[in-house]
Amino acid sequence: MSNPVISFEFFPPKTAEGVAKLRETRKQLAQLQPKFFSVTFGAGGSTRDRTMDTVLEIQNEGHEAAPHISCISSSKQEIAELLQAYKAKNI
C-alpha cells in the first residue's frame, strides 16, 4: 500500500501578524512532508499580489508551491502575464 499524497491550502495573509502566523503554521505542517502547499486566489483577483508573494515565500523556503489562478474579472492578457510571471519564477 502506497503512502497518501497530501497537500495543504492556505489563504494569503492580509497582515504582518498573519504572515508570521502562516510561517509558523507552514513550519509545523512541513513536518508532515506534504507534496506541495497551495495558495488561494481571491474573488475577482483581490489577493493576486498576496497570493504570488506567499507562493514565492513558500518556494524560497524549499517547498513546492502552487498558486490558484482565477480567470474571473481578468482579461486574457492579464492571465497570460500572470502565468508568465509565475513561469519566470519556476512556479
N, CA, C and O of each residue as an XYZ file, in Angstrom:
364
protein
N       0.846     -1.179      0.000
C       0.000      0.000      0.000
C       0.890      1.241      0.000
O       1.810      1.351      0.811
N       0.618      2.161     -0.900
C       1.431      3.373     -1.000
C       0.956      4.424      0.007
O      -0.190      4.408      0.456
N       1.849      5.313      0.338
C       1.507      6.407      1.247
C       0.617      7.409      0.529
O       0.783      7.645     -0.668
N      -0.317      7.992      1.245
C      -1.168      9.003      0.607
C      -0.361     10.260      0.290
O       0.590     10.604      0.991
N      -0.759     10.924     -0.766
C      -0.148     12.202     -1.132
C      -0.989     13.288     -0.476
O      -2.209     13.325     -0.637
N      -0.329     14.167      0.261
C      -1.062     15.246      0.919
C      -0.530     16.601      0.477
O       0.621     16.741      0.065
N      -1.396     17.578      0.576
C      -1.013     18.966      0.346
C      -1.824     19.811      1.314
O      -2.807     19.345      1.890
N      -1.409     21.035      1.484
C      -2.126     21.965      2.342
C      -2.399     23.242      1.573
O      -1.556     23.711      0.809
N      -3.576     23.798      1.778
C      -4.004     25.011      1.074
C      -4.116     26.157      2.072
O      -4.659     26.000      3.166
N      -3.596     27.303      1.675
C      -3.627     28.487      2.532
C      -4.324     29.643      1.837
O      -4.344     29.726      0.609
N      -4.889     30.526      2.629
C      -5.334     31.826      2.159
C      -4.152     32.770      2.345
O      -3.461     32.673      3.359
N      -3.894     33.671      1.416
C      -2.782     34.603      1.610
C      -3.096     35.546      2.776
O      -4.198     36.089      2.850
N      -2.150     35.741      3.673
C      -2.406     36.594      4.833
C      -2.551     38.062      4.443
O      -1.982     38.524      3.454
N      -3.338     38.787      5.259
C      -3.606     40.200      4.992
C      -2.751     41.137      5.836
O      -2.600     42.310      5.495
N      -2.192     40.634      6.929
C      -1.454     41.489      7.863
C      -0.077     40.892      8.152
O       0.181     39.725      7.859
N       0.795     41.704      8.726
C       2.119     41.212      9.120
C       1.981     40.099     10.161
O       2.744     39.133     10.149
N       1.013     40.239     11.052
C       0.767     39.201     12.059
C       0.333     37.905     11.376
O       0.754     36.816     11.768
N      -0.513     38.032     10.353
C      -0.957     36.867      9.600
C       0.186     36.184      8.870
O       0.241     34.956      8.804
N       1.103     36.980      8.318
C       2.278     36.429      7.633
C       3.099     35.599      8.611
O       3.502     34.479      8.296
N       3.347     36.151      9.798
C       4.138     35.446     10.812
C       3.437     34.159     11.254
O       4.079     33.121     11.415
N       2.135     34.234     11.445
C       1.373     33.062     11.872
C       1.390     31.977     10.799
O       1.519     30.793     11.109
N       1.260     32.383      9.541
C       1.286     31.411      8.449
C       2.657     30.753      8.345
O       2.746     29.554      8.082
N       3.725     31.519      8.546
C       5.074     30.927      8.516
C       5.203     29.831      9.575
O       5.731     28.754      9.299
N       4.725     30.108     10.771
C       4.803     29.127     11.853
C       3.942     27.913     11.540
O       4.355     26.779     11.785
N       2.765     28.137     11.006
C       1.886     27.033     10.632
C       2.540     26.164      9.567
O       2.506     24.937      9.653
N       3.142     26.807      8.552
C       3.824     26.044      7.490
C       4.965     25.223      8.055
O       5.170     24.073      7.667
N       5.698     25.815      8.964
C       6.827     25.104      9.580
C       6.339     23.821     10.253
O       6.967     22.769     10.133
N       5.221     23.922     10.956
C       4.675     22.745     11.624
C       4.141     21.733     10.619
O       4.389     20.535     10.757
N       3.414     22.199      9.616
C       2.829     21.292      8.628
C       3.885     20.656      7.732
O       3.686     19.544      7.244
N       4.994     21.336      7.509
C       6.066     20.799      6.668
C       6.631     19.508      7.253
O       7.169     18.677      6.521
N       6.510     19.339      8.560
C       6.989     18.110      9.200
C       6.224     16.879      8.704
O       6.714     15.755      8.810
N       5.036     17.095      8.168
C       4.235     16.003      7.622
C       4.610     15.658      6.183
O       4.033     14.750      5.585
N       5.575     16.384      5.636
C       6.119     16.174      4.292
C       5.045     16.171      3.201
O       4.883     15.191      2.475
N       4.322     17.275      3.101
C       3.326     17.349      2.025
C       4.006     17.402      0.662
O       5.164     17.803      0.546
N       3.281     16.996     -0.351
C       3.810     17.085     -1.723
C       3.971     18.550     -2.131
O       4.931     18.910     -2.811
N       3.018     19.395     -1.706
C       3.091     20.818     -2.006
C       2.151     21.592     -1.101
O       1.299     21.021     -0.419
N       2.325     22.895     -1.110
C       1.404     23.835     -0.474
C       0.754     24.633     -1.593
O       1.420     24.982     -2.568
N      -0.530     24.926     -1.470
C      -1.185     25.776     -2.456
C      -1.734     27.019     -1.761
O      -1.974     27.033     -0.554
N      -1.923     28.059     -2.570
C      -2.387     29.344     -2.038
C      -3.563     29.811     -2.883
O      -3.490     29.843     -4.111
N      -4.648     30.173     -2.205
C      -5.863     30.575     -2.893
C      -5.710     31.936     -3.573
O      -4.750     32.673     -3.350
N      -6.684     32.225     -4.394
C      -6.732     33.446     -5.196
C      -8.097     34.056     -4.962
O      -9.110     33.452     -5.313
N      -8.144     35.234     -4.380
C      -9.417     35.852     -4.006
C     -10.326     36.144     -5.186
O      -9.875     36.282     -6.323
N     -11.586     36.234     -4.901
C     -12.588     36.532     -5.918
C     -12.244     37.820     -6.657
O     -11.945     38.844     -6.041
N     -12.291     37.756     -7.949
C     -12.004     38.931     -8.758
C     -10.546     39.360     -8.697
O     -10.220     40.496     -9.041
N      -9.663     38.461     -8.263
C      -8.242     38.795     -8.200
C      -7.868     39.639     -7.006
O      -6.813     40.274     -7.003
N      -8.717     39.659     -5.986
C      -8.493     40.550     -4.852
C      -7.243     40.226     -4.051
O      -6.751     41.081     -3.316
N      -6.718     39.015     -4.175
C      -5.495     38.671     -3.442
C      -4.341     38.318     -4.381
O      -3.369     37.691     -3.960
N      -4.441     38.709     -5.624
C      -3.445     38.296     -6.627
C      -2.010     38.523     -6.158
O      -1.199     37.598     -6.207
N      -1.680     39.724     -5.707
C      -0.306     40.006     -5.284
C       0.073     39.228     -4.034
O       1.190     38.723     -3.924
N      -0.860     39.134     -3.094
C      -0.553     38.394     -1.860
C      -0.420     36.899     -2.147
O       0.373     36.208     -1.507
N      -1.195     36.407     -3.104
C      -1.056     35.005     -3.494
C       0.344     34.770     -4.035
O       1.018     33.827     -3.619
N       0.787     35.606     -4.948
C       2.119     35.425     -5.522
C       3.194     35.567     -4.458
O       4.121     34.758     -4.414
N       3.094     36.569     -3.606
C       4.091     36.757     -2.543
C       4.185     35.520     -1.658
O       5.280     35.084     -1.301
N       3.039     34.963     -1.310
C       3.015     33.784     -0.438
C       3.598     32.571     -1.147
O       4.378     31.823     -0.557
N       3.228     32.370     -2.404
C       3.764     31.244     -3.181
C       5.284     31.353     -3.298
O       5.995     30.363     -3.127
N       5.777     32.544     -3.587
C       7.229     32.724     -3.719
C       7.942     32.496     -2.393
O       9.039     31.938     -2.367
N       7.332     32.921     -1.300
C       7.944     32.686      0.011
C       8.016     31.192      0.310
O       9.030     30.704      0.811
N       6.953     30.474      0.008
C       6.949     29.021      0.214
C       8.046     28.374     -0.616
O       8.787     27.522     -0.125
N       8.145     28.776     -1.860
C       9.186     28.231     -2.741
C      10.574     28.547     -2.188
O      11.453     27.685     -2.201
N      10.779     29.758     -1.708
C      12.076     30.150     -1.160
C      12.435     29.374      0.102
O      13.609     29.255      0.453
N      11.424     28.848      0.781
C      11.660     28.006      1.956
C      12.048     26.584      1.551
O      12.398     25.770      2.406
N      11.986     26.282      0.255
C      12.381     24.970     -0.233
C      11.244     23.992     -0.434
O      11.477     22.792     -0.578
N      10.013     24.487     -0.446
C       8.845     23.628     -0.636
C       8.233     23.876     -2.009
O       8.367     24.956     -2.584
N       7.556     22.848     -2.522
C       6.791     23.022     -3.754
C       5.573     23.889     -3.440
O       4.942     23.740     -2.394
N       5.259     24.787     -4.354
C       4.131     25.695     -4.142
C       3.315     25.805     -5.422
O       3.853     25.802     -6.529
N       2.005     25.902     -5.241
C       1.096     26.018     -6.384
C       0.091     27.128     -6.114
O      -0.610     27.102     -5.102
N       0.020     28.101     -7.014
C      -0.990     29.145     -6.845
C      -2.318     28.730     -7.450
O      -2.360     28.003     -8.443
N      -3.384     29.187     -6.857
C      -4.692     29.107     -7.508
C      -4.756     30.315     -8.438
O      -4.262     31.390     -8.099
N      -5.350     30.142     -9.583
C      -5.492     31.229    -10.540
C      -6.943     31.265    -10.998
O      -7.509     30.245    -11.394
N      -7.524     32.429    -10.941
C      -8.907     32.587    -11.365
C      -8.952     33.488    -12.593
O      -8.228     34.480    -12.678
N      -9.794     33.138    -13.520
C      -9.949     33.940    -14.732
C     -11.063     34.971    -14.602
O     -11.237     35.811    -15.484
N     -11.809     34.912    -13.518
C     -12.917     35.839    -13.309
C     -12.366     37.253    -13.131
O     -11.412     37.469    -12.382
N     -12.967     38.196    -13.817
C     -12.580     39.616    -13.749
C     -11.173     39.877    -14.271
O     -10.562     40.886    -13.920
N     -10.656     38.983    -15.103
C      -9.335     39.167    -15.695
C      -9.428     39.002    -17.201
O     -10.202     38.191    -17.710
N      -8.628     39.783    -17.897
C      -8.574     39.635    -19.346
C      -7.617     38.492    -19.703
O      -6.842     38.032    -18.865
N      -7.684     38.051    -20.943
C      -6.745     37.025    -21.409
C      -5.310     37.521    -21.244
O      -4.422     36.755    -20.870
N      -5.088     38.800    -21.524
C      -3.757     39.381    -21.397
C      -3.280     39.358    -19.943
O      -2.125     39.026    -19.674
N      -4.157     39.706    -19.016
C      -3.780     39.696    -17.594
C      -3.428     38.288    -17.121
O      -2.472     38.101    -16.369
N      -4.203     37.301    -17.563
C      -3.916     35.912    -17.189
C      -2.594     35.472    -17.812
O      -1.786     34.819    -17.152
N      -2.370     35.823    -19.065
C      -1.109     35.466    -19.733
C       0.075     36.082    -18.996
O       1.098     35.424    -18.807
N      -0.054     37.329    -18.582
C       1.032     37.994    -17.847
C       1.265     37.337    -16.489
O       2.409     37.167    -16.067
N       0.191     36.972    -15.811
C       0.321     36.315    -14.519
C       1.007     34.957    -14.670
O       1.904     34.620    -13.897
N       0.584     34.185    -15.663
C       1.213     32.886    -15.904
C       2.689     33.040    -16.258
O       3.523     32.249    -15.818
N       3.008     34.057    -17.051
C       4.408     34.294    -17.415
C       5.223     34.679    -16.186
O       6.372     34.258    -16.051
N       4.644     35.470    -15.292
C       5.355     35.856    -14.068
C       5.659     34.631    -13.208
O       6.763     34.498    -12.680
N       4.682     33.738    -13.069
C       4.927     32.510    -12.309
C       5.974     31.647    -13.004
O       6.863     31.101    -12.351
N       5.872     31.523    -14.317
C       6.838     30.712    -15.065
C       8.256     31.246    -14.883
O       9.203     30.475    -14.730
N       8.393     32.572    -14.899
C       9.719     33.188    -14.726
C      10.307     32.883    -13.345
O      11.524     32.923    -13.159
N       9.445     32.582    -12.391
C       9.893     32.248    -11.024
C       9.943     30.740    -10.791
O      10.074     30.285     -9.655
N       9.839     29.965    -11.877
C       9.875     28.499    -11.815
C       8.707     27.907    -11.014
O       8.856     26.882    -10.348
N       7.577     28.550    -11.086
C       6.368     28.019    -10.456
C       5.525     27.389    -11.542
O       4.446     26.867    -11.262
